[in-house]
Amino acid sequence: MACPKKKTSNAKRDQRRATWVRKADLQAARALSLGKSVLTGRAKGFVYPTDAPEEDEA
């Protein structure tokens, strides 16, 4: 049977949690930056649909 492992120290737990929060903050900042660039029309690496009328090739 599986036996319980050693307890993770509080410092290790806090370090892991801080890394997770830091990654989340970085992703939020990147998303906000991308959103701002899309709204200003300066986005070059992001493709999104526009409201321009499509021309029929008929």
Buried (B, 14 or more C-beta within 10 A) or exposed (E): EEEEEEEEEEEEEEEEEEEEEEEEEEEEEEEEEEEEBEEEEEBEEEEEEEEEEEEEEE
